[in-house]
Amino acid sequence: MFSKIEDAIITALRENLGAVLKENISTKKPDFGVKGNLPAVSIGNVDFKIDEVGIGRSVDTTDKETHESFSGDGERKSFTLSTKPLRPILSVEHPAGIRRKENVDYVVDYGNGMITFQSPPEEGSENVMIKYLLPLETRGVKFNLRYHITVWSRDEVQRGKLTVDVIKTLLKEEEAFNSKGIFIKPLKGFNCSLDEAPEGIYGKTVECLAEAYLQVEIPLPRIEKIEIKGERG
């Protein structure tokens, strides 16, 4: 999450700030004692907050197709999947490319997630392949992150011009950021204090708010049984 946002900002600045060497735009504060390190731009995350934006299965989330492979030993007939599958099993192959038929070549215990063959699969490495569907729950959170983009220069005028160029770049690249699921808004700016850089080095910071979203897909347990109880009349 953090590296994705920082990489997007760095890429945009490197493409638009011709007055700054590409290697001088990074997440690290420049070494002011090294020749050629200025002007420079450093990007850093100050803090972040997390807001929950949704719990539950979203309408555009489909059941996820997954697969597992097992190795036959010539004797074993039953193989247990890591997760209970949705009905029906999509396919069972043994060996690769040879599809088997449910209730003919094998049976499925959906309650236990177990595949049992009529005859034990031949010995081989991962020569039993099973594809099936999983029901998913999608959980999402929104990250509100504050970033400081700081321009460093030995020339006060150059520092001011580069600061404006940074803001222009953030506005110009808005669509590119959005396409990556990142939303960046400049908030304010301020000069760096004297204890942040030696005499003769000028720094100015642009504070930005970045919004990004994180979604996690979690397999749901299958419904094993539905009971309806009522009062007797």
VOMI-569175 format. One line per field, with one value per residue: residue number from 1; residue in three letters; chain; y, x, z of N, C-alpha, C in turn. Coordinates in Angstrom, 1 decimal, padded with zeros to 4 digits. Each point is the difference from the previous one (the first is absolute). Layout:
% residues N
nr <- (NUM	...)
rest <- (Ala	...)
kette <- (A	...)
n.Y <- (Y	...)
n.X <- (X	...)
n.Z <- (Z	...)
ca.Y <- (Y	...)
ca.X <- (X	...)
ca.Z <- (Z	...)
c.Y <- (Y	...)
c.X <- (X	...)
c.Z <- (Z	...)
% end
This chain:
% residues 233
nr <- (1	2	3	4	5	6	7	8	9	10	11	12	13	14	15	16	17	18	19	20	21	22	23	24	25	26	27	28	29	30	31	32	33	34	35	36	37	38	39	40	41	42	43	44	45	46	47	48	49	50	51	52	53	54	55	56	57	58	59	60	61	62	63	64	65	66	67	68	69	70	71	72	73	74	75	76	77	78	79	80	81	82	83	84	85	86	87	88	89	90	91	92	93	94	95	96	97	98	99	100	101	102	103	104	105	106	107	108	109	110	111	112	113	114	115	116	117	118	119	120	121	122	123	124	125	126	127	128	129	130	131	132	133	134	135	136	137	138	139	140	141	142	143	144	145	146	147	148	149	150	151	152	153	154	155	156	157	158	159	160	161	162	163	164	165	166	167	168	169	170	171	172	173	174	175	176	177	178	179	180	181	182	183	184	185	186	187	188	189	190	191	192	193	194	195	196	197	198	199	200	201	202	203	204	205	206	207	208	209	210	211	212	213	214	215	216	217	218	219	220	221	222	223	224	225	226	227	228	229	230	231	232	233)
rest <- (Met	Phe	Ser	Lys	Ile	Glu	Asp	Ala	Ile	Ile	Thr	Ala	Leu	Arg	Glu	Asn	Leu	Gly	Ala	Val	Leu	Lys	Glu	Asn	Ile	Ser	Thr	Lys	Lys	Pro	Asp	Phe	Gly	Val	Lys	Gly	Asn	Leu	Pro	Ala	Val	Ser	Ile	Gly	Asn	Val	Asp	Phe	Lys	Ile	Asp	Glu	Val	Gly	Ile	Gly	Arg	Ser	Val	Asp	Thr	Thr	Asp	Lys	Glu	Thr	His	Glu	Ser	Phe	Ser	Gly	Asp	Gly	Glu	Arg	Lys	Ser	Phe	Thr	Leu	Ser	Thr	Lys	Pro	Leu	Arg	Pro	Ile	Leu	Ser	Val	Glu	His	Pro	Ala	Gly	Ile	Arg	Arg	Lys	Glu	Asn	Val	Asp	Tyr	Val	Val	Asp	Tyr	Gly	Asn	Gly	Met	Ile	Thr	Phe	Gln	Ser	Pro	Pro	Glu	Glu	Gly	Ser	Glu	Asn	Val	Met	Ile	Lys	Tyr	Leu	Leu	Pro	Leu	Glu	Thr	Arg	Gly	Val	Lys	Phe	Asn	Leu	Arg	Tyr	His	Ile	Thr	Val	Trp	Ser	Arg	Asp	Glu	Val	Gln	Arg	Gly	Lys	Leu	Thr	Val	Asp	Val	Ile	Lys	Thr	Leu	Leu	Lys	Glu	Glu	Glu	Ala	Phe	Asn	Ser	Lys	Gly	Ile	Phe	Ile	Lys	Pro	Leu	Lys	Gly	Phe	Asn	Cys	Ser	Leu	Asp	Glu	Ala	Pro	Glu	Gly	Ile	Tyr	Gly	Lys	Thr	Val	Glu	Cys	Leu	Ala	Glu	Ala	Tyr	Leu	Gln	Val	Glu	Ile	Pro	Leu	Pro	Arg	Ile	Glu	Lys	Ile	Glu	Ile	Lys	Gly	Glu	Arg	Gly)
kette <- (A	A	A	A	A	A	A	A	A	A	A	A	A	A	A	A	A	A	A	A	A	A	A	A	A	A	A	A	A	A	A	A	A	A	A	A	A	A	A	A	A	A	A	A	A	A	A	A	A	A	A	A	A	A	A	A	A	A	A	A	A	A	A	A	A	A	A	A	A	A	A	A	A	A	A	A	A	A	A	A	A	A	A	A	A	A	A	A	A	A	A	A	A	A	A	A	A	A	A	A	A	A	A	A	A	A	A	A	A	A	A	A	A	A	A	A	A	A	A	A	A	A	A	A	A	A	A	A	A	A	A	A	A	A	A	A	A	A	A	A	A	A	A	A	A	A	A	A	A	A	A	A	A	A	A	A	A	A	A	A	A	A	A	A	A	A	A	A	A	A	A	A	A	A	A	A	A	A	A	A	A	A	A	A	A	A	A	A	A	A	A	A	A	A	A	A	A	A	A	A	A	A	A	A	A	A	A	A	A	A	A	A	A	A	A	A	A	A	A	A	A	A	A	A	A	A	A	A	A	A	A	A	A)
n.Y <- (-001.2	000.1	-001.1	-000.4	000.7	-000.4	-001.3	000.1	000.5	-000.9	-000.9	000.6	000.2	-001.3	-000.2	000.8	-000.3	000.7	000.9	-001.1	-000.5	-000.9	-000.2	001.3	-000.8	000.0	-001.1	000.2	000.6	001.0	-000.5	001.1	-000.9	-000.7	000.2	000.8	000.0	001.3	000.5	-000.2	-001.1	000.1	-001.2	000.3	-001.1	000.9	-000.2	-000.9	000.1	-000.9	000.1	-000.6	-000.6	-001.2	-000.6	-001.2	-000.9	000.6	000.8	000.6	-000.7	-000.7	-001.2	-000.3	-000.2	-001.1	-000.5	-001.3	-000.3	-001.3	-000.7	-000.8	-001.0	-000.1	000.5	001.3	-000.1	000.5	001.2	000.7	000.8	001.0	000.2	000.0	-000.7	000.8	-000.3	-000.6	-001.1	001.0	-000.6	-001.3	000.2	-001.1	-000.1	001.0	000.7	-001.0	000.5	000.0	-001.0	001.0	-000.8	000.1	000.9	000.9	000.1	000.9	000.0	000.8	-000.8	-000.9	000.3	-001.1	-000.3	-001.0	-000.6	-000.5	000.4	-000.4	001.3	-000.1	-000.6	001.2	001.0	000.4	-001.3	000.5	000.5	000.8	000.4	001.1	000.4	001.2	000.0	001.2	000.5	001.2	000.2	001.2	000.7	001.2	000.3	000.8	000.3	000.5	000.7	000.0	000.9	-000.2	001.3	-000.4	001.1	000.3	000.1	001.1	000.7	-000.8	000.1	001.3	000.2	-000.8	000.7	001.1	-000.5	-000.2	001.2	000.6	-000.7	000.2	001.2	000.1	-000.7	000.8	000.0	000.2	000.8	000.6	-000.1	000.4	000.6	001.1	000.7	001.0	000.7	001.1	000.1	000.0	001.1	-000.3	001.0	-000.6	-000.5	000.9	-000.7	000.1	001.1	-000.2	000.9	000.8	-000.9	000.1	-000.2	-000.5	-000.2	-000.9	000.3	-001.4	-000.2	-001.2	-000.4	-001.1	-001.0	-000.7	-001.0	-000.7	-001.1	-000.4	-001.3	-000.2	-000.3	-001.2	000.2	-000.6	000.7	000.0	000.4	-000.4	000.8	-000.7	000.7	-001.0	-000.1)
n.X <- (000.8	000.9	000.6	-001.2	-000.4	001.0	-000.1	-001.3	000.2	000.9	-000.7	-001.0	000.7	000.5	-001.2	-000.2	000.9	000.2	-000.2	-000.6	001.2	-000.2	001.3	-000.3	-000.8	-000.2	-000.1	001.3	000.3	000.3	001.2	-000.1	000.8	-000.8	001.0	-000.9	-000.2	000.2	-001.2	-000.9	-000.7	-000.4	-000.4	-000.9	-000.4	-000.9	-001.2	-000.8	-001.2	-000.8	-000.7	-000.9	000.0	000.2	-001.1	000.4	-000.7	000.8	-000.8	001.1	000.0	000.7	-000.6	000.9	000.6	000.3	001.3	000.1	001.2	-000.2	000.8	-000.2	-000.4	-001.1	-000.2	000.4	-001.2	000.2	-000.5	000.4	-000.9	000.7	-001.0	-001.1	-000.3	-000.3	-001.2	000.3	000.8	001.0	001.1	000.2	001.3	000.2	001.2	001.0	-001.2	-000.1	-001.2	-000.2	-001.0	-000.7	000.0	001.1	000.9	-000.8	-000.1	-000.8	000.6	-001.1	-000.6	000.8	-000.5	-000.6	001.0	-000.9	001.1	-000.6	001.0	001.0	000.3	000.6	001.1	000.2	000.8	-000.9	-000.4	-000.5	-000.7	-000.4	-001.0	-000.2	-001.2	000.4	-000.9	-000.1	000.6	-000.4	001.1	-000.4	001.1	-000.2	001.1	000.0	000.9	000.8	000.3	001.3	-000.1	001.3	000.1	001.2	000.6	001.1	-001.0	-000.3	000.4	001.1	000.2	-000.3	000.8	000.9	-000.3	000.0	001.2	000.3	-000.6	000.6	001.1	-000.3	-000.2	001.1	000.5	-001.0	-000.2	001.3	-000.1	-001.1	000.7	000.8	-001.2	000.7	-000.4	000.7	000.0	000.6	000.5	001.3	000.8	001.3	000.7	001.1	000.0	000.7	-000.6	-000.7	000.8	001.2	000.7	-000.8	-000.7	-000.8	-000.9	-000.9	-001.0	-000.5	-001.0	-000.1	-001.2	000.3	-000.9	000.0	-000.4	-000.4	-000.1	-000.6	000.2	-001.1	000.5	-001.2	-000.4	-000.1	-001.2	000.1	-000.8	-001.2	-000.3	-001.2	-000.1	-001.1	-000.9	-000.3	-000.9)
n.Z <- (000.0	001.0	-000.4	-000.2	001.1	000.8	-000.6	000.2	001.2	000.4	-000.6	000.5	001.2	-000.1	-000.4	001.1	000.9	-001.1	000.9	000.3	000.4	-000.8	000.2	-000.2	-000.6	001.3	000.7	-000.4	001.2	-000.9	-000.4	000.8	000.6	-000.7	-000.9	-000.6	001.3	-000.5	-000.4	001.0	-000.1	001.2	000.0	000.9	000.5	000.3	-000.4	000.6	-000.5	000.6	-001.1	000.6	-001.2	000.4	000.5	-000.5	-000.6	-000.8	-000.7	-000.1	001.2	-000.9	000.0	000.8	-001.2	000.5	000.2	000.1	000.2	-000.2	000.7	-001.1	000.8	-000.8	001.2	000.1	000.5	001.2	-000.4	001.0	-000.4	-000.2	-000.9	000.7	-001.1	-001.0	-000.1	-001.1	000.1	-000.3	000.5	-000.3	000.0	-000.7	-000.5	-000.1	-000.2	000.9	-000.5	001.3	000.1	000.5	001.1	-000.8	-000.1	000.5	001.3	000.3	001.1	-000.4	000.9	-000.4	-001.2	-000.1	-000.8	-000.3	-000.5	-001.0	-000.7	000.7	-000.1	-001.2	000.3	000.6	-000.5	000.9	-000.1	001.1	-001.0	001.0	-000.8	000.8	000.4	000.4	000.9	-000.4	001.0	-000.4	000.7	000.2	-000.1	000.5	-000.6	001.1	-000.9	000.9	-001.1	000.3	-000.9	000.3	-000.4	-000.4	000.3	-000.7	-000.8	000.7	-001.1	-000.2	001.3	-000.1	-001.1	000.6	001.1	-000.8	-000.5	001.3	000.4	-001.0	000.4	001.2	-000.5	-000.7	001.0	000.3	-001.3	-000.1	001.0	-000.5	-001.1	001.0	000.1	-000.4	001.0	-000.7	001.2	-000.6	001.2	000.2	000.3	000.3	000.5	-000.4	001.3	000.7	000.9	-001.1	-000.2	-000.5	000.5	-000.8	000.7	-001.0	000.9	-000.8	000.8	-000.8	000.8	-000.2	-000.4	000.3	-000.9	000.6	-000.7	001.0	-000.9	000.9	-000.7	000.8	000.0	-000.5	001.2	-000.4	-000.5	001.1	000.8	-000.4	001.2	-000.2	001.1	000.3	000.5	000.7	-001.0)
ca.Y <- (001.2	001.2	000.1	000.2	001.4	000.7	-000.2	000.8	001.4	000.1	-000.2	001.2	001.1	-000.2	000.2	001.4	001.0	-000.1	000.7	-000.9	-001.3	-001.1	-000.7	000.9	000.0	-001.3	000.0	000.3	001.3	000.0	000.3	001.3	000.1	-000.6	000.8	-000.5	-000.5	001.0	-000.1	-001.3	-000.1	-001.2	-000.3	-000.8	-000.2	000.6	-000.9	-000.5	-000.5	-001.1	000.0	-001.2	000.5	-001.0	-001.4	-000.8	-000.4	001.1	-000.5	-000.3	-001.0	-001.4	-001.1	-000.1	-001.3	-000.4	-001.4	-000.6	-001.2	-001.1	-001.0	-001.3	-001.0	-001.3	-000.6	000.9	000.3	001.2	001.2	001.0	001.4	000.9	000.7	-000.6	000.6	000.2	-001.1	-001.2	000.1	000.4	-001.0	-000.8	-000.6	-001.0	001.0	001.3	000.0	-001.0	000.4	-001.1	000.3	-000.2	-001.1	-001.1	-000.2	000.4	000.7	001.2	000.3	001.5	000.4	-000.2	000.5	-001.2	-000.7	-001.4	-000.7	-001.4	-000.7	000.9	000.6	-000.5	000.7	001.1	001.2	001.0	-000.5	000.1	001.5	000.3	001.4	000.2	001.4	000.4	001.2	001.0	001.2	001.0	001.0	001.1	001.1	001.1	000.6	001.4	000.2	001.3	-000.1	001.3	000.1	001.1	000.4	000.5	000.7	001.0	001.2	000.2	000.2	-001.3	-000.8	000.4	-000.5	-001.4	-000.3	000.2	-001.0	-001.2	000.1	-000.1	-001.4	-000.7	000.3	-000.5	-001.5	-000.5	-001.1	-001.1	-000.5	-000.6	-001.3	-001.0	-000.1	001.0	001.4	000.9	001.4	000.9	000.7	001.2	-000.1	000.8	000.0	-000.9	000.7	000.1	-001.2	-001.1	000.1	000.9	001.4	000.0	-001.0	000.5	-001.1	000.3	-001.3	000.0	-001.1	-000.5	-001.1	-001.1	-001.0	-001.3	-001.0	-001.4	-001.0	-001.4	-001.0	-001.0	-001.1	-000.1	-001.4	-000.4	-000.3	-001.5	-000.4	001.0	-000.5	000.9	-000.5	000.7	-000.5	-000.9	000.5)
ca.X <- (-000.8	000.8	001.0	-000.8	-000.3	001.3	000.6	-000.8	000.4	001.4	000.0	-000.6	000.9	001.1	-000.4	-000.4	001.0	001.2	001.1	000.5	000.5	-001.0	000.5	-000.1	-001.5	-000.2	-000.6	001.1	000.4	001.3	001.2	000.3	001.5	000.5	-000.1	-000.9	-001.2	-001.0	-001.2	-000.5	-001.3	-000.2	-001.5	-000.1	-001.3	000.0	-000.9	-001.2	-001.2	-000.7	-001.5	-000.6	-000.9	-001.0	000.2	-001.0	000.2	-000.5	-000.9	000.8	000.9	-000.5	000.7	001.4	000.4	001.3	000.3	000.9	000.6	000.4	000.9	-000.5	001.1	-000.4	-000.8	-001.0	-001.2	-000.7	000.8	-000.7	000.3	000.3	-001.2	-001.2	-000.3	-001.4	-000.5	000.8	001.4	000.1	000.7	001.0	000.8	001.0	001.1	-000.3	-000.6	-001.0	-001.0	-000.8	-001.4	-000.5	-000.9	000.4	001.4	000.3	-001.1	000.4	-000.6	000.1	000.0	001.4	001.0	000.8	-000.2	000.4	000.0	-000.4	001.3	001.1	000.8	001.3	001.1	000.5	000.1	-001.1	-000.7	-001.4	-000.3	-001.4	-000.4	-001.3	-000.3	-000.1	-000.8	000.9	-000.5	001.0	000.1	000.8	000.3	000.6	001.2	000.3	001.4	000.6	001.4	000.8	000.9	000.9	000.9	001.3	000.8	000.9	-000.4	-001.3	-000.9	-000.2	-000.9	-001.3	-000.5	-000.2	-001.2	-001.2	000.0	-000.5	-001.4	-000.5	000.1	-001.0	-001.3	000.1	000.0	-001.2	-000.7	000.9	-000.1	-001.3	-000.1	000.7	-000.8	000.6	-000.6	000.9	-000.4	000.9	-000.7	000.6	001.4	000.8	001.5	000.6	000.7	001.5	000.7	-000.2	001.0	001.1	-000.1	000.2	-000.9	-001.4	-001.0	-001.4	-000.8	-001.4	-000.7	-001.1	-000.8	-000.1	-001.0	000.1	-000.9	000.6	-001.0	000.4	-001.0	000.1	-000.9	-001.1	-000.4	-001.2	-001.2	-000.1	-001.3	-001.0	-001.1	-001.2	-000.8	-001.3	-000.9	-001.0	-001.4)
ca.Z <- (000.0	000.1	-001.1	-001.2	000.0	-000.1	-001.3	-000.9	000.1	-000.5	-001.5	-000.6	000.1	-000.8	-001.4	-000.2	000.5	-000.8	000.7	001.1	-000.5	000.4	001.2	001.2	000.4	000.7	001.4	000.9	000.1	-000.6	000.8	-000.4	-000.2	-001.2	-001.1	-001.0	000.6	000.0	000.8	000.3	000.5	000.9	000.3	001.2	000.6	001.4	000.8	-000.8	000.7	-000.7	000.1	-000.6	-001.0	-000.4	000.4	-000.7	-001.4	-000.9	-001.0	-001.2	000.3	-000.3	000.6	-000.5	-000.5	000.5	-000.3	000.9	-000.6	000.9	-000.6	000.2	000.4	-000.5	001.0	000.7	-000.8	000.4	000.1	000.7	-000.4	001.1	000.3	-000.6	-001.3	-000.4	-000.9	-000.2	-000.3	-001.4	-000.7	000.6	-001.0	000.4	000.1	-000.6	-001.3	000.0	000.9	000.5	000.2	001.4	000.3	-000.9	000.3	001.4	000.7	000.8	001.3	000.1	001.4	000.5	-001.1	-000.4	-001.3	000.1	-001.3	-000.1	000.0	000.5	-001.0	-000.2	000.7	-000.8	000.7	-000.3	-001.2	000.2	000.1	000.3	-000.1	000.7	000.4	001.4	000.3	000.6	000.7	-000.3	001.0	-000.5	000.8	-000.7	000.6	-000.2	000.3	-000.1	-000.5	-000.2	-001.2	000.3	-001.0	000.6	-000.9	000.6	-000.6	000.6	-001.1	-000.7	000.9	-000.2	-001.3	000.0	000.8	-000.8	-001.0	000.6	000.1	-001.4	-000.4	000.7	-000.7	-001.4	000.0	000.8	-000.7	000.1	001.4	000.2	-000.7	000.8	001.2	001.0	-000.1	000.7	000.0	000.7	001.1	000.4	-000.1	001.0	-000.1	001.0	001.0	-000.1	000.5	-000.9	-001.0	000.4	-000.5	-001.4	-000.6	000.1	-000.2	000.1	000.0	-000.5	000.7	-000.8	000.5	-001.0	000.4	-000.7	000.5	000.1	000.1	000.3	-000.3	001.0	-000.3	001.0	000.3	-000.7	000.8	000.1	000.2	000.3	000.8	000.2	001.1	000.1	001.0	-000.4	000.3)
c.Y <- (001.3	000.1	000.2	001.5	000.8	-000.1	000.8	001.5	000.3	-000.1	001.3	001.1	-000.1	000.3	001.5	001.0	-000.2	000.6	-000.8	-001.3	-001.1	-000.7	000.9	000.1	-001.4	000.2	000.4	001.5	000.1	000.2	001.3	000.2	-000.6	000.9	-000.6	-000.5	001.0	000.6	-001.4	000.1	-001.3	-000.2	-000.9	000.0	000.5	-000.9	-000.4	-000.4	-001.0	000.1	-001.3	000.5	-001.1	-001.4	-000.8	-000.2	001.1	-000.6	-000.4	-001.0	-001.4	-001.0	-000.2	-001.4	-000.3	-001.4	-000.5	-001.3	-000.9	-001.0	-001.4	-001.0	-001.4	-000.8	000.9	000.4	001.3	001.2	001.1	001.4	000.9	000.8	-000.7	000.7	000.3	-001.1	000.6	000.3	000.3	-001.1	-000.8	-000.7	-001.0	-000.9	001.3	-000.2	-001.0	000.3	-001.3	000.5	-000.2	-001.1	-001.1	-000.4	000.4	000.5	001.1	000.1	001.5	000.5	000.0	000.5	-001.2	-000.6	-001.4	-000.6	-001.4	-000.9	001.0	000.5	-000.6	000.9	001.1	001.3	001.0	-000.4	000.0	001.5	000.2	001.5	000.1	001.4	000.2	001.2	001.0	001.2	001.1	001.1	001.1	001.1	001.2	000.6	001.5	000.3	001.4	-000.2	001.4	-000.2	001.2	000.3	000.6	000.7	001.0	001.4	000.2	000.2	-001.4	-000.9	000.4	-000.5	-001.5	-000.4	000.2	-001.1	-001.4	000.0	-000.2	-001.5	-000.8	000.2	-000.6	-001.5	-000.6	-001.2	-001.3	-000.6	-000.7	-001.4	-001.1	-000.1	000.9	001.3	000.9	001.4	000.8	000.7	001.4	-000.1	000.9	-000.2	-001.0	000.8	000.0	-001.3	-001.2	000.0	001.0	001.4	000.0	-001.0	000.4	-001.2	000.6	-001.2	000.3	-001.2	-000.4	-001.0	-001.0	-001.0	-001.2	-001.1	-001.4	-001.0	-001.4	-000.9	-001.1	-001.1	-000.1	-001.5	-000.4	-000.2	-001.5	-000.4	001.2	-000.6	001.0	-000.7	000.8	-000.6	-000.9	000.6	-000.9)
c.X <- (000.9	001.0	-000.7	-000.2	001.3	000.6	-000.8	000.4	001.4	000.0	-000.6	000.9	001.3	-000.3	-000.3	000.9	001.3	001.2	000.6	000.4	-001.0	000.4	-000.1	-001.5	-000.2	-000.6	001.0	000.3	001.5	001.1	000.5	001.5	000.5	-000.3	-001.0	-001.3	-001.1	-000.1	-000.5	-001.5	-000.2	-001.5	000.0	-001.4	000.1	-000.9	-001.2	-001.1	-000.7	-001.5	-000.6	-001.0	-001.0	000.4	-001.1	000.3	-000.5	-000.7	000.9	001.1	-000.5	000.8	001.4	000.3	001.4	000.2	001.0	000.6	000.5	000.9	-000.6	001.1	-000.4	-000.9	-001.1	-001.1	-000.7	001.0	-000.8	000.4	000.3	-001.2	-001.2	-000.4	-001.5	-000.4	-000.3	001.5	000.1	000.6	000.9	000.8	001.0	000.2	-000.4	-000.6	-001.1	-001.0	-000.9	-001.4	-000.4	-001.1	000.2	001.4	000.3	-001.3	000.5	-000.8	000.2	000.1	001.4	001.1	000.9	-000.3	000.5	-000.2	-000.4	001.2	001.1	000.7	001.4	001.0	000.6	000.0	-001.0	-000.7	-001.5	-000.4	-001.5	-000.3	-001.4	-000.2	-000.1	-000.9	000.9	-000.8	001.1	-000.1	001.0	000.2	000.6	001.1	000.0	001.4	000.5	001.4	000.6	000.9	000.8	001.0	001.2	000.8	001.0	-000.5	-001.5	-001.1	-000.3	-000.9	-001.5	-000.6	-000.2	-001.2	-001.3	-000.1	-000.5	-001.5	-000.7	000.0	-001.1	-001.4	000.0	-000.1	-001.1	-000.6	000.9	000.0	-001.3	-000.1	000.7	-000.7	000.6	-000.6	000.8	-000.5	001.0	-000.8	000.6	001.5	000.6	001.5	000.5	000.8	001.5	000.7	-000.2	001.0	001.1	-000.2	000.3	-000.9	-001.4	-001.0	-001.4	-000.8	-001.4	-000.7	-001.2	-000.8	-000.2	-001.1	000.2	-000.8	000.7	-001.2	000.6	-001.1	000.2	-001.0	-001.1	-000.3	-001.3	-001.1	-000.2	-001.5	-000.9	-001.1	-001.1	-000.8	-001.2	-000.8	-001.0	-001.4	-000.8)
c.Z <- (000.0	-001.1	-001.3	-000.2	-000.3	-001.4	-001.1	000.0	-000.6	-001.5	-000.6	000.1	-000.9	-001.5	-000.3	000.5	-000.7	000.7	001.1	-000.6	000.5	001.3	001.2	000.4	000.6	001.4	001.0	000.0	-000.6	001.0	-000.5	-000.3	-001.3	-001.2	-001.0	000.6	000.1	-001.4	000.1	000.5	000.8	000.3	001.2	000.6	001.5	000.9	-000.9	000.9	-000.8	000.3	-000.6	-001.0	-000.4	000.6	-000.6	-001.4	-000.9	-001.2	-001.3	000.2	-000.3	000.8	-000.6	-000.4	000.6	-000.4	001.0	-000.7	001.1	-000.7	000.4	000.4	-000.4	001.0	000.6	-001.0	000.4	000.2	000.6	-000.5	001.2	000.5	-000.6	-001.2	-000.1	-000.9	-001.3	-000.1	-001.5	-000.9	000.8	-001.1	000.6	-001.2	-000.7	-001.4	-000.1	001.1	000.5	000.3	001.4	000.0	-001.0	000.4	001.5	000.6	000.9	001.3	000.2	001.4	000.6	-001.0	-000.4	-001.3	000.1	-001.4	000.1	000.1	000.4	-001.2	000.0	000.7	-000.9	000.8	-000.4	-001.3	000.2	000.2	000.1	000.0	000.6	000.3	001.5	000.2	000.8	000.7	-000.3	001.1	-000.5	001.1	-000.9	000.8	-000.3	000.5	-000.3	-000.5	-000.1	-001.2	000.2	-001.1	000.7	-001.1	000.7	-000.5	000.4	-001.1	-000.7	000.9	-000.2	-001.3	000.0	000.8	-000.8	-001.1	000.6	000.1	-001.4	-000.4	000.7	-000.6	-001.4	000.0	000.7	-000.6	000.1	001.4	000.2	-000.7	000.8	001.4	001.1	-000.3	000.9	-000.1	000.8	001.1	000.4	-000.2	001.1	-000.2	001.1	001.0	-000.2	000.5	-000.9	-001.1	000.4	-000.7	-001.5	-000.8	000.3	-000.3	000.1	-000.2	-000.5	000.8	-000.9	000.8	-001.1	000.5	-000.9	000.7	000.0	000.2	000.2	-000.3	001.0	-000.4	001.1	000.3	-000.8	001.0	000.0	000.1	000.4	000.8	000.2	001.1	000.2	001.2	-000.5	000.4	000.8)
% end
